[in-house]
Amino acid sequence: MIAGESSGDHLGAGLIEALRRTCGRDIMLAGVGGPEMENAGLKSVFPLSDIAVMGPFAILARLPGLVRRAYEAVDHVVAFQPDILIIVDSPEFTHPVAKRVRNRMPGIPVVDYVSPTVWAWRPWRARKMRAYVDRVLAIFPFEPDVHRRLGGPDCIYVGHPVVERLDRLPPRAGGSTDEPPVLLLLPGSRVTEVERLMPVFRDTLVELQGKGRAFRPVLPAVAHLADRLRAEVADWPVVPTVVAGEGEKWKAFSTGHLALAASGTVTLELALSGVPMVVTYRLDPVTAALRWMASAHSVVMANLAIGENAFPEFIHAGCDPKTLSAALDPLFDDSDARRAQLAAIEKVREATLIAGDTPSQRAAAAVWELLKK
C-alpha cells in the first residue's frame, strides 16, 4: 500500500482493517503510510511527511527528494513481491510509483483507492491509467460513469470513508447563549497549505473582531503540525486554541458554530458534523495560472457530493481577509445564509450515508474480488 498524505493515511488504515476482516488477519503489509496505517500494521519505508506536498510549484521545489522517495518506494515494492499493490490518493506521487512497479512486475494487479479528479482536470489521465491500474475505487457516485465515458479503468463506487469516522463525533454541545460561538479554523494538513493560509486566517479573525463579532477560535491540527501552529499563533491579535489529534478534532467539531476551512476532505467532515462553513485555498503561482483548464463546478468535496455550490468557496480569488470575513459574518446569526447551509448539510448526509457495509468494507471486497481473479 502506498499513500501520499494524511488523508490517504486515514483511508489506508480503514482499508487495512477491512481487509483483515475480509481476508483474514495474516495479511503481510509493506509500503508507505502515516501513523494510522502504521498502527494498523504497516511499517512505512519512510515518513509520510517526506512526500506530503501538493501543487506543481511545491512539487517542483522538492522534486529531487520526491523522485528519490518514489524510486525508493518502487524498489521496496519489488523487493517485497506483493500479491497486489494498492495506491491511495495523491496521484502526483502514487501514480508514478504504480507505473514503475507495473513495468518491473507486469503481472501485479494494481488498485487505485480514490480516483484522480479526471472529471475536473486533465481528463486524458483516465485512459492513460488503464496501462497501470486495474481497478479504481471511487468515493463519489458520479465517478464510475466518468471513467466509462473517458475510457478509464474499471471503476467501482464504494462511498466516502469519512462517514466511518462519525462515531468519533460526540453529541453536539448545546452551549450557553452567554458563551461566544466557536469558530473552527482548518488551515490544512500540509506544510505548504498552512504557510499560505495562516496569515490570511489571522487577518480574517482581526476583520471579524473589527466588525464587533465575539467568538472563540479553535484550531484542530494534525499531530505533526500542532507544535508549529501553537508557536505561530502565540502572537496573533486573536489567539486560537490549538488542539491536536483526531479525538480532539471531533470534539471541537461537536462544539463548532461555523468554520473557515481549507478545501479538502475536511469540508465533508464539517458538513456531516453539522457545521456551516466558508472554504478557501491559496494556490501556488503555477496552479493559479492554469486554473482556467479546470472544468468542475466546484472543488469543494461537500459541494461535489450534492452537485451544487451550497458552501461558498474562494479558491485563490477571494482568499483574502475582507472577502472571507464578509462571507463568515452572516453565519454567526440565524440568517438566510446559515439556514441555506444547514439545509445543504442535510443533503450531504443523504448523499453520503449509504445503508449496508461501510465504504472501507466495500473497498476491501472490491480488492479481494480482483485479487481472486
KEKE-3310 file (N, C-alpha, C; in steps of 0.2 Angstrom, whole numbers, plus 5000, padded with zeros to 4 digits):
npx = (5004:5003:5002:5001:4999:4991:4977:4976:4982:4972:4962:4969:4972:4959:4955:4965:4961:4948:4952:4958:4947:4940:4949:4956:4967:4981:4987:5001:5010:5017:5025:5021:5015:5006:5005:4992:4990:5002:4999:4989:4996:5006:5022:5030:5041:5047:5045:5029:5028:5038:5034:5022:5016:5008:5002:5009:5020:5025:5029:5039:5048:5053:5057:5069:5070:5057:5057:5068:5062:5051:5057:5063:5052:5047:5057:5056:5043:5045:5055:5048:5038:5024:5006:4997:4995:4991:4987:4985:4976:4983:4989:5000:5011:5009:5005:5016:5024:5016:5016:5030:5031:5023:5030:5041:5035:5025:5014:5007:4992:4984:4977:4968:4964:4953:4949:4959:4955:4949:4937:4938:4950:4963:4957:4962:4970:4962:4961:4975:4978:4974:4984:4992:4983:4971:4959:4948:4944:4930:4925:4915:4899:4897:4908:4911:4904:4910:4923:4920:4915:4926:4935:4943:4950:4942:4930:4923:4910:4912:4909:4911:4924:4924:4912:4913:4920:4911:4907:4916:4912:4906:4890:4882:4886:4876:4879:4880:4870:4876:4890:4903:4902:4909:4922:4929:4945:4953:4967:4973:4982:4995:5011:5014:5001:4997:5007:5003:4990:4989:4993:4982:4971:4973:4972:4959:4952:4955:4948:4935:4933:4934:4922:4914:4911:4910:4919:4925:4940:4945:4958:4959:4972:4983:4993:5007:5009:5005:5013:5021:5010:5005:5016:5016:5003:5004:5007:4997:4984:4971:4970:4970:4964:4974:4971:4976:4976:4965:4954:4952:4950:4937:4930:4930:4923:4911:4907:4908:4902:4903:4914:4930:4938:4952:4951:4946:4946:4941:4930:4919:4919:4915:4903:4895:4896:4888:4891:4891:4900:4914:4924:4941:4956:4973:4982:4998:5008:5010:4999:4988:4989:4985:4972:4961:4960:4952:4937:4926:4911:4914:4927:4926:4923:4911:4902:4903:4898:4884:4881:4880:4883:4883:4891:4900:4915:4931:4943:4959:4956:4948:4953:4956:4957:4946:4936:4934:4930:4918:4910:4909:4903:4888:4885:4886:4874:4856:4853:4848:4858:4864:4854:4852:4864:4863:4852:4858:4867:4860:4857:4870:4872:4862:4867:4879:4878:4876:4867:4870:4886:4901:4910:4924:4923:4917:4926:4937:4931:4930:4944:4948:4940:4946:4959:4957:4953)
npy = (4994:5011:5027:5045:5056:5064:5062:5051:5042:5041:5034:5023:5016:5012:5004:4994:4988:4983:4974:4965:4959:4954:4946:4939:4938:4937:4945:4951:4966:4980:4995:5013:5024:5033:5038:5032:5021:5014:5010:5001:4991:4992:4995:5009:5013:5025:5041:5048:5062:5066:5066:5073:5084:5097:5102:5110:5119:5118:5104:5105:5112:5103:5093:5084:5077:5071:5063:5054:5047:5041:5032:5024:5019:5011:5002:4996:4990:4981:4972:4967:4959:4958:4952:4960:4978:4992:5009:5024:5038:5054:5057:5063:5057:5043:5038:5038:5029:5017:5016:5013:5001:4992:4991:4984:4973:4965:4957:4961:4965:4981:4992:5008:5018:5030:5040:5050:5067:5067:5071:5084:5090:5088:5077:5067:5058:5048:5037:5034:5029:5016:5008:5005:5003:4993:4993:5005:5013:5022:5037:5046:5046:5049:5045:5032:5032:5043:5038:5027:5035:5042:5032:5025:5015:5000:5005:5007:5012:5015:5023:5037:5036:5045:5045:5034:5039:5046:5041:5045:5057:5067:5070:5085:5099:5109:5122:5138:5152:5163:5161:5164:5160:5146:5147:5137:5134:5128:5125:5116:5101:5100:5106:5116:5121:5127:5137:5146:5149:5153:5166:5173:5168:5173:5187:5188:5184:5196:5205:5201:5203:5217:5220:5219:5206:5193:5179:5162:5156:5140:5129:5114:5103:5093:5080:5081:5094:5102:5108:5117:5126:5131:5138:5148:5155:5161:5175:5181:5194:5189:5175:5158:5143:5129:5112:5095:5080:5067:5063:5075:5084:5080:5082:5096:5099:5095:5106:5117:5132:5138:5138:5141:5135:5126:5120:5103:5086:5089:5097:5089:5082:5093:5096:5084:5085:5095:5108:5124:5133:5142:5141:5140:5143:5145:5146:5140:5149:5143:5134:5142:5150:5140:5137:5140:5129:5120:5111:5107:5111:5114:5113:5109:5096:5094:5101:5094:5082:5084:5090:5104:5121:5124:5128:5142:5145:5151:5151:5154:5167:5179:5174:5182:5193:5202:5198:5185:5187:5194:5184:5175:5182:5183:5170:5168:5172:5168:5167:5170:5164:5155:5146:5141:5134:5125:5117:5112:5104:5093:5088:5083:5073:5064:5061:5054:5045:5029:5014:4998:4989:4997:5010:5007:4993:4989:4993:4984:4972:4974:4974:4961:4954:4957:4952:4938:4935)
npz = (5000:4996:5001:5001:5009:5023:5023:5014:5023:5033:5025:5020:5032:5037:5026:5028:5040:5036:5026:5033:5040:5030:5023:5032:5046:5044:5034:5026:5026:5017:5012:5010:5022:5035:5053:5056:5047:5051:5064:5061:5056:5046:5042:5038:5024:5024:5032:5030:5030:5022:5009:5008:4999:4989:4973:4958:4960:4973:4972:4962:4969:4978:4971:4968:4980:4981:4969:4972:4984:4977:4969:4979:4985:4974:4973:4985:4985:4974:4980:4990:4984:4982:4982:4977:4973:4981:4978:4986:4984:4981:4968:4961:4967:4970:4957:4948:4955:4954:4940:4937:4945:4939:4926:4930:4937:4928:4930:4941:4950:4951:4962:4963:4975:4977:4965:4953:4950:4936:4931:4932:4929:4918:4909:4900:4908:4913:4903:4901:4913:4912:4908:4919:4930:4937:4944:4950:4965:4969:4977:4975:4969:4955:4948:4942:4930:4924:4922:4913:4902:4898:4895:4905:4918:4925:4936:4952:4963:4980:4991:5002:5014:5025:5032:5041:5051:5059:5071:5080:5083:5096:5104:5098:5106:5117:5122:5131:5129:5133:5131:5119:5102:5094:5083:5070:5064:5050:5043:5034:5031:5026:5025:5016:5013:5025:5027:5017:5021:5034:5038:5031:5038:5051:5049:5045:5056:5064:5056:5058:5072:5071:5066:5076:5081:5093:5097:5099:5094:5088:5083:5076:5074:5064:5071:5068:5065:5076:5086:5079:5074:5086:5091:5081:5082:5094:5095:5089:5086:5089:5098:5094:5101:5100:5096:5096:5086:5081:5090:5098:5088:5083:5094:5095:5083:5087:5095:5086:5079:5067:5053:5046:5032:5024:5007:5005:5011:5024:5022:5020:5032:5041:5036:5038:5052:5055:5053:5047:5034:5027:5013:5008:4998:4994:4980:4972:4961:4949:4948:4949:4938:4929:4931:4923:4915:4922:4924:4933:4943:4955:4968:4980:4992:4999:4991:4979:4983:4983:4971:4969:4972:4987:4998:5001:4991:4990:4980:4978:4971:4980:4992:5004:5018:5020:5011:5015:5029:5026:5021:5031:5041:5041:5045:5058:5064:5065:5050:5033:5025:5034:5037:5024:5022:5032:5027:5016:5022:5027:5014:5011:5020:5016:5004:5006:5017:5016:5017:5024:5021:5026:5018:5018:5020:5008:4999:5003:4999:4985:4982:4986:4977:4965:4967:4969:4956)
capx = (5000:5007:4999:5005:4997:4987:4970:4977:4983:4965:4959:4973:4971:4952:4955:4968:4956:4943:4955:4959:4941:4938:4954:4960:4972:4988:4990:5008:5009:5023:5024:5022:5009:5007:5004:4986:4992:5007:4995:4985:5001:5010:5028:5032:5048:5050:5040:5024:5029:5043:5031:5016:5016:5003:5003:5016:5025:5028:5032:5045:5053:5055:5057:5074:5068:5051:5059:5072:5057:5047:5061:5064:5046:5046:5062:5053:5038:5048:5058:5043:5035:5017:5001:4993:4998:4985:4989:4979:4975:4990:4991:5007:5016:5007:5004:5022:5026:5012:5019:5036:5030:5020:5035:5045:5031:5019:5008:5004:4986:4985:4971:4969:4959:4952:4950:4961:4950:4949:4931:4939:4957:4967:4953:4965:4973:4958:4963:4982:4978:4972:4991:4995:4978:4966:4953:4948:4938:4928:4922:4909:4894:4897:4915:4911:4901:4915:4928:4917:4915:4933:4939:4947:4950:4936:4929:4918:4909:4912:4907:4917:4925:4924:4906:4915:4923:4906:4906:4920:4909:4902:4884:4883:4886:4871:4882:4876:4870:4881:4896:4904:4902:4916:4924:4934:4950:4956:4971:4975:4987:5001:5015:5013:4995:4997:5011:5000:4984:4989:4992:4975:4966:4975:4969:4952:4950:4955:4942:4928:4933:4933:4915:4911:4910:4914:4919:4931:4943:4948:4961:4961:4978:4986:4998:5014:5010:5002:5018:5022:5005:5005:5021:5014:4998:5005:5007:4991:4980:4966:4974:4966:4966:4976:4970:4979:4974:4958:4949:4951:4947:4930:4927:4930:4918:4904:4905:4908:4896:4905:4921:4934:4942:4955:4947:4949:4941:4938:4923:4914:4918:4912:4896:4892:4896:4883:4895:4892:4907:4917:4930:4946:4963:4978:4986:5004:5008:5009:4992:4984:4989:4982:4965:4956:4959:4948:4930:4921:4908:4917:4932:4924:4920:4904:4898:4903:4894:4877:4881:4878:4888:4880:4895:4904:4922:4936:4949:4964:4952:4944:4956:4959:4953:4940:4931:4932:4926:4911:4906:4908:4899:4881:4884:4886:4867:4851:4852:4846:4864:4865:4849:4853:4869:4860:4848:4863:4871:4856:4858:4876:4870:4858:4871:4885:4877:4874:4865:4874:4893:4904:4914:4930:4922:4915:4933:4940:4928:4932:4951:4948:4937:4951:4964:4955:4954)
capy = (5000:5017:5033:5051:5062:5062:5060:5045:5038:5039:5029:5017:5012:5009:4998:4988:4984:4980:4969:4959:4956:4951:4941:4935:4943:4936:4949:4954:4973:4984:5001:5020:5027:5038:5034:5027:5015:5010:5007:4996:4985:4993:4998:5013:5013:5032:5045:5051:5069:5067:5067:5076:5091:5097:5108:5110:5124:5114:5098:5107:5115:5097:5087:5079:5072:5067:5057:5049:5043:5037:5026:5020:5015:5006:4996:4992:4986:4975:4968:4963:4954:4958:4949:4966:4984:4997:5016:5028:5045:5058:5054:5065:5053:5036:5035:5037:5023:5012:5014:5009:4994:4988:4990:4979:4967:4966:4954:4963:4969:4987:4996:5015:5020:5037:5042:5057:5072:5067:5075:5092:5092:5083:5071:5061:5054:5042:5032:5033:5025:5009:5004:5003:5002:4988:4995:5012:5013:5029:5039:5050:5041:5050:5044:5027:5035:5047:5034:5024:5039:5044:5026:5024:5008:4998:5009:5004:5017:5012:5028:5041:5033:5049:5043:5030:5042:5050:5038:5048:5064:5067:5074:5092:5103:5114:5128:5143:5158:5168:5160:5166:5154:5143:5147:5132:5136:5122:5128:5111:5096:5100:5112:5122:5124:5130:5143:5151:5151:5155:5174:5175:5166:5178:5194:5187:5185:5203:5208:5199:5206:5224:5220:5218:5199:5190:5172:5158:5152:5134:5127:5107:5102:5086:5080:5083:5102:5105:5112:5123:5130:5134:5144:5153:5159:5164:5182:5184:5198:5185:5169:5152:5137:5124:5106:5090:5073:5065:5064:5082:5087:5078:5086:5103:5099:5095:5112:5122:5135:5139:5136:5143:5129:5124:5115:5096:5081:5092:5100:5084:5081:5098:5096:5079:5087:5100:5115:5129:5134:5146:5137:5144:5140:5149:5141:5142:5153:5139:5131:5148:5152:5135:5136:5140:5122:5115:5111:5106:5116:5116:5109:5108:5090:5094:5103:5089:5077:5085:5093:5111:5125:5127:5131:5147:5144:5156:5147:5159:5173:5180:5171:5187:5194:5206:5193:5179:5189:5196:5178:5172:5186:5181:5163:5169:5173:5164:5171:5166:5161:5150:5142:5138:5129:5119:5113:5108:5099:5088:5084:5080:5067:5060:5058:5050:5040:5023:5009:4992:4989:5003:5011:5003:4986:4989:4994:4978:4967:4975:4972:4954:4951:4957:4948:4931:4934)
capz = (5000:4995:5002:5000:5013:5029:5021:5012:5029:5036:5020:5020:5039:5037:5022:5031:5045:5032:5023:5038:5042:5024:5020:5037:5050:5042:5029:5027:5023:5016:5008:5013:5026:5041:5059:5057:5044:5055:5070:5058:5055:5040:5043:5032:5022:5026:5035:5025:5029:5017:5002:5008:4996:4984:4968:4954:4962:4979:4969:4959:4974:4982:4966:4969:4986:4979:4964:4976:4988:4973:4967:4985:4986:4969:4975:4991:4982:4970:4984:4994:4979:4985:4978:4975:4975:4982:4979:4990:4983:4980:4961:4959:4969:4969:4950:4945:4958:4951:4933:4938:4948:4933:4922:4933:4939:4924:4931:4948:4950:4955:4964:4965:4980:4976:4958:4952:4948:4929:4929:4933:4927:4913:4908:4897:4913:4914:4898:4902:4919:4910:4907:4926:4936:4935:4947:4954:4970:4968:4983:4973:4965:4948:4945:4938:4924:4921:4919:4907:4896:4896:4893:4910:4920:4929:4942:4957:4968:4987:4996:5005:5021:5030:5036:5046:5057:5063:5078:5085:5085:5102:5103:5098:5113:5117:5123:5134:5124:5136:5128:5112:5097:5092:5076:5069:5059:5047:5038:5030:5034:5023:5027:5011:5014:5031:5026:5013:5023:5041:5038:5029:5043:5056:5047:5045:5063:5065:5052:5061:5078:5070:5064:5083:5082:5098:5095:5102:5088:5089:5078:5076:5070:5063:5076:5066:5064:5081:5090:5074:5074:5093:5091:5076:5084:5100:5095:5085:5090:5092:5098:5094:5105:5096:5099:5091:5086:5079:5095:5099:5082:5083:5100:5093:5078:5090:5098:5081:5076:5060:5051:5040:5031:5018:5003:5006:5015:5030:5021:5021:5039:5044:5034:5042:5059:5055:5054:5041:5033:5021:5011:5004:4996:4991:4975:4970:4955:4943:4948:4949:4931:4925:4934:4918:4912:4926:4922:4938:4945:4962:4970:4987:4992:5001:4986:4974:4985:4981:4964:4969:4976:4993:5003:4997:4991:4987:4978:4976:4970:4986:4998:5007:5025:5019:5007:5020:5034:5024:5020:5038:5046:5042:5048:5066:5066:5061:5044:5027:5023:5038:5036:5017:5023:5036:5023:5012:5026:5026:5008:5011:5024:5012:4998:5008:5022:5012:5021:5022:5023:5027:5012:5019:5019:5001:4996:5004:4995:4978:4982:4987:4971:4960:4969:4967:4949)
cpx = (5004:5002:5003:5004:4993:4980:4970:4978:4977:4962:4962:4972:4964:4952:4959:4964:4951:4945:4956:4953:4938:4942:4957:4965:4979:4990:4997:5008:5016:5021:5025:5015:5011:5006:4998:4987:4997:5003:4991:4990:5006:5016:5031:5039:5051:5044:5035:5025:5034:5040:5024:5016:5010:5004:5009:5021:5029:5031:5038:5050:5056:5056:5062:5072:5062:5053:5063:5067:5053:5051:5062:5058:5045:5051:5059:5048:5040:5051:5053:5039:5028:5012:4997:4996:4992:4988:4983:4980:4982:4993:4998:5012:5015:5007:5011:5025:5023:5015:5025:5036:5028:5025:5039:5042:5025:5013:5004:4997:4987:4978:4972:4963:4958:4954:4954:4955:4949:4943:4932:4945:4960:4963:4957:4969:4969:4961:4970:4982:4977:4979:4994:4990:4973:4959:4953:4942:4936:4924:4916:4905:4895:4903:4915:4909:4906:4921:4926:4917:4922:4938:4944:4947:4943:4936:4922:4917:4908:4909:4913:4918:4925:4918:4908:4918:4918:4905:4910:4917:4904:4895:4885:4881:4881:4874:4878:4876:4874:4888:4897:4904:4909:4917:4930:4938:4953:4960:4974:4980:4994:5005:5014:5006:4995:5001:5007:4994:4984:4989:4985:4970:4967:4971:4962:4949:4950:4949:4936:4928:4932:4926:4911:4909:4914:4913:4925:4934:4946:4951:4963:4967:4980:4992:5005:5015:5008:5007:5020:5017:5004:5010:5019:5008:4999:5005:5002:4987:4974:4969:4970:4968:4968:4975:4973:4976:4967:4953:4947:4948:4939:4926:4926:4924:4911:4902:4905:4902:4897:4912:4924:4939:4946:4951:4950:4943:4937:4931:4918:4913:4914:4904:4892:4892:4891:4885:4895:4899:4908:4923:4935:4952:4967:4983:4993:5004:5006:5002:4987:4983:4985:4975:4960:4955:4954:4941:4925:4918:4910:4923:4931:4920:4913:4900:4898:4898:4886:4876:4878:4883:4885:4884:4900:4912:4925:4942:4954:4960:4948:4947:4960:4954:4946:4934:4929:4928:4919:4907:4905:4903:4892:4880:4884:4878:4862:4848:4850:4852:4865:4860:4849:4858:4867:4856:4853:4866:4866:4856:4864:4875:4867:4862:4876:4883:4873:4872:4869:4881:4896:4908:4921:4929:4920:4922:4937:4937:4930:4939:4951:4945:4942:4957:4963:4955:4961)
cpy = (5006:5023:5039:5056:5059:5059:5053:5040:5036:5033:5023:5013:5009:5003:4992:4984:4980:4974:4963:4956:4952:4945:4937:4940:4942:4939:4952:4961:4976:4990:5008:5022:5031:5034:5030:5021:5010:5007:5001:4990:4986:4997:5002:5013:5020:5036:5048:5058:5071:5069:5071:5083:5091:5103:5108:5113:5120:5108:5100:5109:5109:5091:5082:5074:5068:5061:5052:5044:5039:5031:5021:5016:5010:5000:4992:4988:4979:4970:4964:4958:4953:4954:4955:4973:4989:5004:5020:5035:5048:5056:5057:5061:5045:5034:5034:5030:5017:5010:5011:5002:4990:4987:4984:4973:4967:4963:4956:4967:4975:4990:5003:5017:5027:5039:5049:5061:5072:5071:5082:5094:5087:5077:5065:5056:5047:5036:5030:5028:5017:5005:5002:5002:4998:4990:5001:5011:5020:5031:5044:5045:5043:5048:5038:5028:5039:5043:5030:5028:5041:5038:5024:5017:5006:5002:5007:5010:5013:5016:5031:5038:5038:5048:5038:5033:5046:5047:5041:5055:5064:5071:5081:5095:5109:5121:5134:5149:5164:5167:5162:5160:5152:5143:5143:5135:5129:5124:5122:5106:5096:5107:5118:5125:5129:5137:5148:5153:5154:5163:5176:5174:5171:5185:5193:5187:5192:5207:5207:5203:5214:5225:5220:5211:5196:5182:5169:5154:5146:5131:5119:5106:5095:5086:5082:5091:5105:5110:5118:5128:5134:5140:5149:5158:5162:5171:5185:5189:5194:5178:5163:5147:5132:5117:5101:5084:5073:5066:5071:5086:5086:5082:5093:5104:5099:5101:5118:5125:5137:5138:5140:5138:5129:5119:5108:5092:5084:5095:5095:5082:5086:5098:5090:5080:5092:5107:5119:5131:5139:5142:5141:5140:5145:5145:5144:5145:5149:5136:5136:5150:5147:5134:5136:5134:5118:5116:5109:5112:5119:5111:5107:5101:5090:5097:5098:5083:5078:5089:5100:5115:5129:5130:5135:5145:5149:5153:5152:5166:5174:5177:5177:5189:5197:5201:5188:5181:5191:5189:5174:5175:5184:5174:5163:5169:5168:5167:5167:5161:5155:5144:5138:5132:5123:5114:5109:5103:5093:5084:5080:5073:5062:5057:5054:5045:5034:5017:5003:4992:4996:5004:5007:4996:4985:4989:4987:4973:4968:4973:4965:4951:4951:4953:4940:4930:4933)
cpz = (5000:4996:5002:5004:5019:5028:5018:5018:5032:5031:5021:5027:5039:5032:5024:5036:5041:5029:5027:5040:5036:5022:5026:5040:5048:5036:5030:5023:5022:5012:5012:5016:5032:5047:5060:5053:5048:5061:5067:5056:5049:5043:5037:5031:5024:5028:5029:5024:5024:5010:5002:5006:4991:4979:4964:4957:4968:4977:4966:4964:4978:4977:4967:4974:4984:4974:4968:4980:4983:4971:4973:4986:4981:4971:4981:4989:4979:4975:4988:4990:4982:4980:4975:4977:4976:4983:4982:4988:4980:4973:4959:4961:4968:4962:4947:4949:4955:4944:4933:4940:4942:4928:4924:4935:4934:4926:4938:4947:4954:4956:4965:4969:4980:4969:4958:4949:4940:4926:4929:4929:4923:4912:4904:4901:4913:4909:4899:4908:4917:4910:4914:4931:4933:4938:4951:4959:4971:4975:4982:4968:4957:4944:4941:4931:4920:4918:4913:4901:4894:4894:4898:4912:4923:4935:4946:4962:4975:4992:4999:5013:5026:5035:5041:5052:5061:5070:5083:5087:5091:5100:5103:5104:5112:5117:5126:5129:5127:5133:5121:5108:5095:5085:5074:5063:5057:5041:5033:5034:5031:5025:5022:5011:5020:5030:5022:5017:5030:5041:5036:5035:5049:5055:5047:5052:5066:5062:5056:5068:5077:5068:5071:5084:5088:5096:5099:5096:5091:5083:5079:5071:5069:5068:5074:5065:5070:5085:5085:5074:5081:5093:5086:5078:5090:5100:5091:5089:5093:5092:5099:5099:5100:5099:5094:5092:5084:5084:5097:5094:5082:5088:5098:5088:5081:5094:5093:5079:5069:5059:5045:5038:5024:5014:5004:5009:5021:5029:5022:5028:5043:5042:5038:5049:5060:5056:5048:5041:5027:5020:5007:5002:4993:4987:4975:4963:4949:4942:4946:4941:4926:4927:4928:4915:4916:4924:4927:4940:4952:4963:4978:4988:4994:4996:4980:4976:4983:4975:4964:4974:4982:4998:4999:4997:4987:4986:4975:4976:4976:4992:5001:5013:5024:5016:5012:5026:5032:5023:5026:5042:5046:5045:5055:5068:5062:5055:5038:5025:5027:5037:5029:5018:5027:5032:5018:5015:5026:5020:5008:5014:5020:5006:5000:5013:5018:5017:5019:5025:5023:5020:5012:5017:5011:4997:4997:5000:4988:4977:4982:4980:4965:4961:4968:4960:4946)
residu = (MET:ILE:ALA:GLY:GLU:SER:SER:GLY:ASP:HIS:LEU:GLY:ALA:GLY:LEU:ILE:GLU:ALA:LEU:ARG:ARG:THR:CYS:GLY:ARG:ASP:ILE:MET:LEU:ALA:GLY:VAL:GLY:GLY:PRO:GLU:MET:GLU:ASN:ALA:GLY:LEU:LYS:SER:VAL:PHE:PRO:LEU:SER:ASP:ILE:ALA:VAL:MET:GLY:PRO:PHE:ALA:ILE:LEU:ALA:ARG:LEU:PRO:GLY:LEU:VAL:ARG:ARG:ALA:TYR:GLU:ALA:VAL:ASP:HIS:VAL:VAL:ALA:PHE:GLN:PRO:ASP:ILE:LEU:ILE:ILE:VAL:ASP:SER:PRO:GLU:PHE:THR:HIS:PRO:VAL:ALA:LYS:ARG:VAL:ARG:ASN:ARG:MET:PRO:GLY:ILE:PRO:VAL:VAL:ASP:TYR:VAL:SER:PRO:THR:VAL:TRP:ALA:TRP:ARG:PRO:TRP:ARG:ALA:ARG:LYS:MET:ARG:ALA:TYR:VAL:ASP:ARG:VAL:LEU:ALA:ILE:PHE:PRO:PHE:GLU:PRO:ASP:VAL:HIS:ARG:ARG:LEU:GLY:GLY:PRO:ASP:CYS:ILE:TYR:VAL:GLY:HIS:PRO:VAL:VAL:GLU:ARG:LEU:ASP:ARG:LEU:PRO:PRO:ARG:ALA:GLY:GLY:SER:THR:ASP:GLU:PRO:PRO:VAL:LEU:LEU:LEU:LEU:PRO:GLY:SER:ARG:VAL:THR:GLU:VAL:GLU:ARG:LEU:MET:PRO:VAL:PHE:ARG:ASP:THR:LEU:VAL:GLU:LEU:GLN:GLY:LYS:GLY:ARG:ALA:PHE:ARG:PRO:VAL:LEU:PRO:ALA:VAL:ALA:HIS:LEU:ALA:ASP:ARG:LEU:ARG:ALA:GLU:VAL:ALA:ASP:TRP:PRO:VAL:VAL:PRO:THR:VAL:VAL:ALA:GLY:GLU:GLY:GLU:LYS:TRP:LYS:ALA:PHE:SER:THR:GLY:HIS:LEU:ALA:LEU:ALA:ALA:SER:GLY:THR:VAL:THR:LEU:GLU:LEU:ALA:LEU:SER:GLY:VAL:PRO:MET:VAL:VAL:THR:TYR:ARG:LEU:ASP:PRO:VAL:THR:ALA:ALA:LEU:ARG:TRP:MET:ALA:SER:ALA:HIS:SER:VAL:VAL:MET:ALA:ASN:LEU:ALA:ILE:GLY:GLU:ASN:ALA:PHE:PRO:GLU:PHE:ILE:HIS:ALA:GLY:CYS:ASP:PRO:LYS:THR:LEU:SER:ALA:ALA:LEU:ASP:PRO:LEU:PHE:ASP:ASP:SER:ASP:ALA:ARG:ARG:ALA:GLN:LEU:ALA:ALA:ILE:GLU:LYS:VAL:ARG:GLU:ALA:THR:LEU:ILE:ALA:GLY:ASP:THR:PRO:SER:GLN:ARG:ALA:ALA:ALA:ALA:VAL:TRP:GLU:LEU:LEU:LYS:LYS)
# end
